[in-house]
Amino acid sequence: MLAKIVLKSQKITQVIEPISVYSDLSSFKLYTGDVGLLTMRSEVPWQSVQAGEGHALVGAITENYVAQQLASKDYPLC
């Protein structure tokens, strides 16, 4: 069983089946497995994240939340 502390997502160069063939192994994103901890460490008020208000990090936190939810349902992040 994986701890999923860090989630890795490969960059895809083309959206054609099978996606794994078009993975760019030199380019990837890392997401934290705990968006609550990320929000706390970012010092962005949770109310701002929930409301989608003007902090620069709200988009990154939202993207991390989506990645975390997909990974929790065993969807590949590619």
Backbone bond lengths (Angstrom), bond angles and torsions (degrees), N, CA, C in turn:
res aa  C-N    CA-C-N  psi(-1)  N-CA   C-N-CA  omega(-1)  CA-C   N-CA-C  phi
1 M - - - 1.456 - - 1.523 108.99 -
2 L 1.312 116.50 135.31 1.452 121.62 179.26 1.519 110.44 -89.29
3 A 1.328 116.20 145.00 1.460 120.96 -179.83 1.529 111.66 -75.60
4 K 1.322 117.83 -26.82 1.469 123.75 -179.29 1.522 112.32 56.16
5 I 1.339 116.79 40.48 1.455 121.44 175.44 1.519 109.21 -70.93
6 V 1.329 115.60 -38.94 1.458 122.44 176.83 1.523 107.34 -123.89
7 L 1.324 115.84 135.06 1.465 121.92 178.99 1.526 108.26 -110.54
8 K 1.320 117.18 130.63 1.461 121.95 -177.69 1.521 109.68 -109.18
9 S 1.332 115.30 134.64 1.459 121.89 178.38 1.527 108.88 -125.78
10 Q 1.325 116.66 119.07 1.464 121.54 178.51 1.524 110.17 -78.35
11 K 1.315 116.12 146.68 1.456 121.29 172.83 1.527 108.27 -74.31
12 I 1.321 116.06 136.78 1.462 122.47 178.02 1.528 107.88 -106.26
13 T 1.334 117.20 128.76 1.462 120.59 -177.55 1.523 113.09 -84.31
14 Q 1.340 117.13 -28.29 1.460 121.90 178.17 1.519 109.05 -145.29
15 V 1.312 115.98 143.59 1.466 120.27 179.46 1.528 108.67 -94.49
16 I 1.321 114.42 75.77 1.460 122.50 -179.79 1.525 106.97 -135.75
17 E 1.321 116.94 139.26 1.470 121.53 178.13 1.518 110.39 -70.77
18 P 1.282 120.77 143.14 1.454 127.88 -12.84 1.533 110.33 -78.24
19 I 1.305 115.43 134.04 1.467 121.69 -175.37 1.524 111.79 -59.57
20 S 1.317 117.77 -34.68 1.470 120.74 -177.11 1.533 112.43 -58.97
21 V 1.315 117.29 -26.88 1.465 121.18 178.89 1.526 110.74 -68.64
22 Y 1.324 117.09 -28.92 1.458 122.00 -175.48 1.525 112.86 -102.04
23 S 1.323 117.25 20.96 1.463 121.65 176.58 1.520 109.73 -77.81
24 D 1.322 115.87 131.79 1.460 121.87 173.85 1.527 106.84 -91.51
25 L 1.319 117.44 101.14 1.461 122.10 -173.58 1.525 113.28 -68.31
26 S 1.334 117.88 -14.37 1.462 120.58 179.58 1.528 112.41 -91.65
27 S 1.322 117.59 -3.50 1.462 121.17 -177.19 1.524 109.69 -132.18
28 F 1.325 116.15 123.98 1.459 120.27 -178.18 1.522 110.20 -155.30
29 K 1.327 116.11 166.53 1.462 123.24 173.50 1.516 108.09 -119.32
30 L 1.318 115.20 148.40 1.454 121.02 173.65 1.517 108.57 -113.41
31 Y 1.311 115.58 135.99 1.458 121.97 176.66 1.518 108.25 -120.64
32 T 1.311 116.71 148.90 1.457 119.89 175.56 1.524 109.11 -80.84
33 G 1.301 116.55 147.26 1.459 121.33 -179.96 1.517 113.17 -79.60
34 D 1.329 117.77 -3.39 1.467 121.84 -177.61 1.525 109.29 -133.21
35 V 1.324 116.83 95.58 1.466 120.89 -176.84 1.531 111.70 -67.56
36 G 1.324 117.60 -26.73 1.467 120.54 176.03 1.514 111.19 -64.54
37 L 1.322 116.65 -43.68 1.460 121.33 177.12 1.524 110.41 -65.40
38 L 1.323 117.60 -40.53 1.461 121.72 177.12 1.522 110.71 -60.38
39 T 1.324 117.04 -44.72 1.463 121.24 179.83 1.520 110.55 -62.67
40 M 1.327 117.03 -43.88 1.455 120.63 179.61 1.529 110.95 -62.62
41 R 1.333 116.99 -45.11 1.467 120.81 -178.37 1.528 112.10 -69.39
42 S 1.330 117.86 -25.63 1.465 120.92 -179.66 1.522 111.99 -77.14
43 E 1.328 117.02 -16.87 1.465 124.06 -178.31 1.531 112.69 63.43
44 V 1.316 117.24 19.73 1.463 121.91 172.66 1.522 106.50 -87.32
45 P 1.341 118.27 126.28 1.468 119.24 179.77 1.533 111.23 -58.12
46 W 1.335 116.48 134.95 1.463 121.51 -178.38 1.525 110.63 -57.00
47 Q 1.325 117.64 -34.64 1.462 120.82 179.68 1.532 110.66 -61.90
48 S 1.325 117.25 -34.88 1.467 120.74 177.66 1.522 111.16 -67.91
49 V 1.325 116.23 -38.90 1.467 120.14 178.33 1.521 109.42 -65.44
50 Q 1.332 115.97 -45.60 1.461 121.14 -178.40 1.529 111.35 -62.70
51 A 1.337 116.47 -38.55 1.464 120.82 -178.31 1.528 112.19 -84.91
52 G 1.344 117.46 -10.63 1.464 120.71 -178.39 1.510 112.64 71.61
53 E 1.326 116.40 28.47 1.464 120.78 -176.26 1.516 111.65 -79.48
54 G 1.298 114.43 162.36 1.439 130.44 -168.65 1.504 125.02 -47.82
55 H 1.295 121.95 19.71 1.461 119.95 173.92 1.524 109.46 -79.36
56 A 1.320 115.47 143.52 1.465 120.39 -178.92 1.527 112.31 -63.54
57 L 1.323 117.85 -26.76 1.461 121.15 -176.29 1.525 114.09 -87.24
58 V 1.329 118.04 -6.35 1.469 120.12 -177.10 1.527 110.96 -60.71
59 G 1.322 117.97 -41.09 1.463 121.10 178.78 1.516 112.08 -63.69
60 A 1.332 116.64 -41.59 1.468 120.83 179.09 1.523 110.99 -66.69
61 I 1.326 116.94 -39.95 1.463 120.46 178.65 1.524 109.96 -66.38
62 T 1.326 117.02 -40.37 1.465 121.23 178.33 1.528 110.76 -64.50
63 E 1.325 116.99 -44.06 1.469 121.38 177.52 1.529 110.58 -60.53
64 N 1.329 116.46 -41.07 1.464 120.83 178.45 1.527 110.49 -65.15
65 Y 1.333 116.94 -39.51 1.470 121.08 178.48 1.531 110.54 -61.00
66 V 1.326 116.66 -45.15 1.469 120.76 179.76 1.531 110.27 -62.86
67 A 1.333 117.13 -43.83 1.467 120.31 178.25 1.522 110.98 -61.61
68 Q 1.323 116.42 -41.77 1.467 120.63 179.29 1.524 110.99 -62.93
69 Q 1.329 117.12 -43.46 1.461 120.60 -179.33 1.529 111.43 -66.64
70 L 1.329 117.51 -41.52 1.467 120.46 177.41 1.528 110.89 -62.42
71 A 1.324 116.38 -44.70 1.467 120.44 -179.90 1.525 111.45 -64.58
72 S 1.330 116.91 -34.68 1.472 119.52 -179.63 1.529 111.72 -67.44
73 K 1.332 116.90 -22.50 1.471 121.97 177.09 1.525 111.43 -98.55
74 D 1.330 115.81 12.98 1.469 123.76 178.34 1.526 114.32 63.94
75 Y 1.341 116.96 27.43 1.460 119.94 171.01 1.522 107.87 -81.60
76 P 1.316 118.60 136.59 1.468 119.64 179.04 1.529 110.64 -71.83
77 L 1.319 116.37 140.18 1.462 120.33 176.50 1.524 111.10 -88.44
78 C 1.327 116.89 0.25 1.469 126.76 179.28 1.493 113.24 62.04
